[in-house]
Amino acid sequence: LKSNPSNNEEKEAQTQLTKSDELQRLHSQALSAYQQEDYEAAISLLDEILAVCVWDAELRELRAECYIKEGEPSKAISDLKAAAKLKNDNTEAFYKISKIYYQLGDHELSLSEVRECLKLDQDHKQCFSLYKQVKKLNKQIESAEEFIREGRYEDAISKYDSVMKTEPEVAVYSTRAKERICHCLSKNQQATEAIKLCTEVLQLEPTNVNALKDRAEAYLLEDMYEE
């Protein structure tokens, strides 16, 4: 304005100033809501700010953190992916994305994201530790699936038992492993064991189509046609 005063520019400048004051106010409220653990309010305020400040990596990371606290990790992923692109060498964002995918049971995407972190910093302790865990699990699952394709069901069962030992904490891996073991037992004509294990999976996931099909096959082997 000092260099080129004119009515139009003054109006524009005043509008932008008012908007920036408003955004700063929203920012303070968002931080305050976050500190008070009112994550829903914080998300709503951050939505307003990010509609204007699209390229702010730190605000995206804050909103991702709120999503995680609210138990909506998949929503956090897109904010973290944007933050990873917007901020150079953002190993923290890659680590968090990898961790979320891992918790959600997507070990392949988790592995690919943690590799991105290690490309930026091969000595990153958290990423290296997660990488070792995911790589081991990934290898066991791939090898179990290879055994299933070859019809080596005993070997596949033993490999999926190892999967459950490798990751006892994240329930999704145990459930998947049991679902695949049930499949192997059914294919191997071990009907009683298959029915028992598939039923266990179906108590956790009543609409698991694979477990329903494999239990049905096992019931057929036992001539239990109604079931």
Residue pairs with C-beta under 8 A, 6 or more apart in sequence:
1 9
1 10
1 13
19 52
23 49
23 52
23 53
26 45
26 48
26 49
27 45
27 49
27 59
29 41
29 45
30 42
30 45
30 46
30 49
30 62
31 42
31 62
33 39
33 41
33 42
33 45
34 42
34 62
34 65
34 66
37 69
39 66
39 67
39 69
39 70
40 70
42 62
42 63
42 66
43 63
43 66
43 67
43 70
46 59
46 62
46 63
46 66
47 63
49 56
49 59
50 56
50 59
50 60
50 63
53 59
55 86
56 86
57 82
57 83
57 86
57 87
57 90
58 83
60 79
60 80
60 82
60 83
60 86
61 79
61 80
61 83
61 92
61 93
63 76
63 79
64 76
64 77
64 79
64 80
64 83
64 96
65 76
67 73
67 75
67 76
67 79
68 76
68 96
68 100
73 100
73 103
73 104
74 100
74 104
76 96
76 100
77 97
77 100
77 101
80 93
80 96
80 97
80 100
81 93
81 97
83 90
83 93
84 90
84 93
84 94
84 97
84 116
87 93
89 120
89 121
90 120
91 117
91 120
91 121
91 124
91 127
94 113
94 114
94 116
94 117
94 120
94 127
95 114
95 117
95 124
95 126
95 127
95 130
97 113
98 110
98 111
98 113
98 114
98 117
98 127
98 130
98 134
99 110
99 130
101 107
101 109
101 110
101 113
102 110
102 130
102 133
102 134
102 170
103 170
103 172
104 172
105 170
105 172
105 173
105 176
107 134
107 137
107 138
107 141
107 173
108 138
110 130
110 134
111 131
111 134
111 135
111 138
114 127
114 130
114 131
114 134
115 131
117 124
117 127
117 131
118 124
118 127
118 128
118 131
121 127
122 128
133 166
133 167
136 166
137 163
137 166
137 167
137 173
140 159
140 160
140 162
140 163
140 166
141 163
143 159
144 156
144 159
144 160
144 163
144 180
145 156
145 180
147 153
147 155
147 156
147 159
148 156
148 180
148 183
148 184
151 187
153 184
153 185
153 187
153 188
154 184
154 188
156 180
156 181
156 184
157 181
157 184
157 185
160 177
160 178
160 180
160 181
160 184
161 177
161 181
163 173
163 176
163 177
164 173
164 174
164 177
164 178
166 173
167 173
167 174
168 174
171 204
175 201
175 204
175 205
178 197
178 200
178 201
179 198
179 201
179 208
179 210
179 211
179 214
181 197
182 194
182 197
182 198
182 201
182 211
182 214
182 215
182 218
183 210
183 214
185 191
185 193
185 194
185 197
185 218
186 194
186 198
186 214
186 215
186 217
186 218
186 221
187 217
189 221
191 218
191 219
191 221
191 222
192 218
192 222
194 214
194 215
194 217
194 218
195 215
195 218
195 219
195 222
198 211
198 212
198 214
198 215
198 218
199 215
201 208
201 211
202 208
202 211
202 212
202 215
205 211
219 225
219 227
